[in-house]
Amino acid sequence: MSHCTALGRRLCPLLIVPWYNDDHRHSGLGLLTPAVVHFGDAPIVLARRQVVLDAAYVAHPERFVRHAPVPLPLPSTVWINKPRPAAARTEEIRQ
């Protein structure tokens, strides 16, 4: 059993982390990958995505009943663990 666990610990970073950073499109990042956002390629990817959406709209406007499609916006900030405001931290220290 310990052999499987040790193997898993070695393989997880090699398999999961590259997929998560380079292939998985996150809804919280406008369906972009973390690598695209981190390396500043988001504007290029979003512009290309808009070209595809525009072509789809021209070809089949009936599929878009409300308006022409646009890519999801890129959020201005993203957090894994958002820091608490300083006031909350100060109150926590007092207790």
ChimeraX commands (.cxc) that place a marker at each C-alpha (Angstrom):
marker #1 position 0.00,0.00,0.00 radius 0.5
marker #1 position 2.77,2.46,0.85 radius 0.5
marker #1 position 4.31,1.87,-2.59 radius 0.5
marker #1 position 1.08,3.05,-4.27 radius 0.5
marker #1 position 0.92,6.11,-2.05 radius 0.5
marker #1 position 4.54,7.01,-2.74 radius 0.5
marker #1 position 3.99,6.52,-6.46 radius 0.5
marker #1 position 0.89,8.71,-6.29 radius 0.5
marker #1 position 2.78,11.47,-4.53 radius 0.5
marker #1 position 5.39,11.46,-7.30 radius 0.5
marker #1 position 2.93,11.25,-10.19 radius 0.5
marker #1 position 0.32,13.75,-9.02 radius 0.5
marker #1 position 2.48,16.83,-9.55 radius 0.5
marker #1 position 3.65,15.45,-12.89 radius 0.5
marker #1 position 0.14,14.71,-14.18 radius 0.5
marker #1 position -2.38,16.91,-12.40 radius 0.5
marker #1 position -0.54,20.21,-12.07 radius 0.5
marker #1 position 0.28,20.61,-15.80 radius 0.5
marker #1 position -3.31,19.69,-16.73 radius 0.5
marker #1 position -4.74,22.12,-14.16 radius 0.5
marker #1 position -2.49,25.01,-15.25 radius 0.5
marker #1 position -2.33,24.45,-19.01 radius 0.5
marker #1 position -5.48,22.61,-20.12 radius 0.5
marker #1 position -8.32,23.08,-17.63 radius 0.5
marker #1 position -10.46,26.09,-18.44 radius 0.5
marker #1 position -11.75,27.71,-15.25 radius 0.5
marker #1 position -15.17,29.36,-15.12 radius 0.5
marker #1 position -13.77,31.86,-12.60 radius 0.5
marker #1 position -11.16,32.90,-15.18 radius 0.5
marker #1 position -13.59,33.47,-18.05 radius 0.5
marker #1 position -12.99,29.89,-19.28 radius 0.5
marker #1 position -9.28,30.55,-19.66 radius 0.5
marker #1 position -6.46,28.47,-18.24 radius 0.5
marker #1 position -4.37,29.79,-15.35 radius 0.5
marker #1 position -1.30,29.76,-17.61 radius 0.5
marker #1 position -2.99,31.97,-20.23 radius 0.5
marker #1 position -3.93,34.50,-17.56 radius 0.5
marker #1 position -0.59,34.33,-15.72 radius 0.5
marker #1 position 1.53,34.87,-18.82 radius 0.5
marker #1 position -0.63,37.75,-20.08 radius 0.5
marker #1 position -2.05,35.97,-23.13 radius 0.5
marker #1 position -5.70,36.49,-22.11 radius 0.5
marker #1 position -6.35,39.47,-24.44 radius 0.5
marker #1 position -5.09,37.49,-27.44 radius 0.5
marker #1 position -7.14,34.41,-26.58 radius 0.5
marker #1 position -10.27,36.48,-25.91 radius 0.5
marker #1 position -9.86,38.34,-29.22 radius 0.5
marker #1 position -9.54,35.04,-31.11 radius 0.5
marker #1 position -12.55,33.70,-29.23 radius 0.5
marker #1 position -14.56,36.77,-30.27 radius 0.5
marker #1 position -13.69,36.13,-33.94 radius 0.5
marker #1 position -15.08,32.60,-33.65 radius 0.5
marker #1 position -18.21,33.82,-31.85 radius 0.5
marker #1 position -18.77,36.50,-34.49 radius 0.5
marker #1 position -18.53,33.90,-37.26 radius 0.5
marker #1 position -20.99,31.66,-35.44 radius 0.5
marker #1 position -23.41,34.56,-35.07 radius 0.5
marker #1 position -23.17,35.50,-38.76 radius 0.5
marker #1 position -23.68,31.88,-39.82 radius 0.5
marker #1 position -26.55,31.12,-37.43 radius 0.5
marker #1 position -28.08,34.23,-35.81 radius 0.5
marker #1 position -31.19,32.25,-34.91 radius 0.5
marker #1 position -29.17,30.34,-32.31 radius 0.5
marker #1 position -28.52,33.53,-30.36 radius 0.5
marker #1 position -31.95,34.76,-29.30 radius 0.5
marker #1 position -30.92,37.57,-26.92 radius 0.5
marker #1 position -27.84,39.18,-28.49 radius 0.5
marker #1 position -24.62,38.52,-30.32 radius 0.5
marker #1 position -22.30,36.34,-28.23 radius 0.5
marker #1 position -19.31,37.71,-26.36 radius 0.5
marker #1 position -16.60,35.86,-24.43 radius 0.5
marker #1 position -16.86,35.73,-20.66 radius 0.5
marker #1 position -15.02,38.69,-19.13 radius 0.5
marker #1 position -11.69,38.25,-17.43 radius 0.5
marker #1 position -12.03,39.03,-13.71 radius 0.5
marker #1 position -10.02,41.94,-12.37 radius 0.5
marker #1 position -8.72,39.90,-9.41 radius 0.5
marker #1 position -8.59,36.21,-8.62 radius 0.5
marker #1 position -7.91,34.62,-5.25 radius 0.5
marker #1 position -7.36,31.11,-4.00 radius 0.5
marker #1 position -7.59,32.34,-0.41 radius 0.5
marker #1 position -8.64,35.98,-0.37 radius 0.5
marker #1 position -7.01,37.86,2.51 radius 0.5
marker #1 position -9.38,39.17,5.15 radius 0.5
marker #1 position -9.59,42.94,5.62 radius 0.5
marker #1 position -7.10,44.40,8.11 radius 0.5
marker #1 position -9.92,45.22,10.56 radius 0.5
marker #1 position -10.93,41.56,10.74 radius 0.5
marker #1 position -7.32,40.50,11.33 radius 0.5
marker #1 position -6.91,43.14,14.09 radius 0.5
marker #1 position -10.07,41.92,15.82 radius 0.5
marker #1 position -8.83,38.34,15.61 radius 0.5
marker #1 position -5.53,39.32,17.28 radius 0.5
marker #1 position -7.39,41.03,20.16 radius 0.5
marker #1 position -9.28,37.84,20.98 radius 0.5
marker link #1:1,2 radius 0.2
marker link #1:2,3 radius 0.2
marker link #1:3,4 radius 0.2
marker link #1:4,5 radius 0.2
marker link #1:5,6 radius 0.2
marker link #1:6,7 radius 0.2
marker link #1:7,8 radius 0.2
marker link #1:8,9 radius 0.2
marker link #1:9,10 radius 0.2
marker link #1:10,11 radius 0.2
marker link #1:11,12 radius 0.2
marker link #1:12,13 radius 0.2
marker link #1:13,14 radius 0.2
marker link #1:14,15 radius 0.2
marker link #1:15,16 radius 0.2
marker link #1:16,17 radius 0.2
marker link #1:17,18 radius 0.2
marker link #1:18,19 radius 0.2
marker link #1:19,20 radius 0.2
marker link #1:20,21 radius 0.2
marker link #1:21,22 radius 0.2
marker link #1:22,23 radius 0.2
marker link #1:23,24 radius 0.2
marker link #1:24,25 radius 0.2
marker link #1:25,26 radius 0.2
marker link #1:26,27 radius 0.2
marker link #1:27,28 radius 0.2
marker link #1:28,29 radius 0.2
marker link #1:29,30 radius 0.2
marker link #1:30,31 radius 0.2
marker link #1:31,32 radius 0.2
marker link #1:32,33 radius 0.2
marker link #1:33,34 radius 0.2
marker link #1:34,35 radius 0.2
marker link #1:35,36 radius 0.2
marker link #1:36,37 radius 0.2
marker link #1:37,38 radius 0.2
marker link #1:38,39 radius 0.2
marker link #1:39,40 radius 0.2
marker link #1:40,41 radius 0.2
marker link #1:41,42 radius 0.2
marker link #1:42,43 radius 0.2
marker link #1:43,44 radius 0.2
marker link #1:44,45 radius 0.2
marker link #1:45,46 radius 0.2
marker link #1:46,47 radius 0.2
marker link #1:47,48 radius 0.2
marker link #1:48,49 radius 0.2
marker link #1:49,50 radius 0.2
marker link #1:50,51 radius 0.2
marker link #1:51,52 radius 0.2
marker link #1:52,53 radius 0.2
marker link #1:53,54 radius 0.2
marker link #1:54,55 radius 0.2
marker link #1:55,56 radius 0.2
marker link #1:56,57 radius 0.2
marker link #1:57,58 radius 0.2
marker link #1:58,59 radius 0.2
marker link #1:59,60 radius 0.2
marker link #1:60,61 radius 0.2
marker link #1:61,62 radius 0.2
marker link #1:62,63 radius 0.2
marker link #1:63,64 radius 0.2
marker link #1:64,65 radius 0.2
marker link #1:65,66 radius 0.2
marker link #1:66,67 radius 0.2
marker link #1:67,68 radius 0.2
marker link #1:68,69 radius 0.2
marker link #1:69,70 radius 0.2
marker link #1:70,71 radius 0.2
marker link #1:71,72 radius 0.2
marker link #1:72,73 radius 0.2
marker link #1:73,74 radius 0.2
marker link #1:74,75 radius 0.2
marker link #1:75,76 radius 0.2
marker link #1:76,77 radius 0.2
marker link #1:77,78 radius 0.2
marker link #1:78,79 radius 0.2
marker link #1:79,80 radius 0.2
marker link #1:80,81 radius 0.2
marker link #1:81,82 radius 0.2
marker link #1:82,83 radius 0.2
marker link #1:83,84 radius 0.2
marker link #1:84,85 radius 0.2
marker link #1:85,86 radius 0.2
marker link #1:86,87 radius 0.2
marker link #1:87,88 radius 0.2
marker link #1:88,89 radius 0.2
marker link #1:89,90 radius 0.2
marker link #1:90,91 radius 0.2
marker link #1:91,92 radius 0.2
marker link #1:92,93 radius 0.2
marker link #1:93,94 radius 0.2
marker link #1:94,95 radius 0.2
view
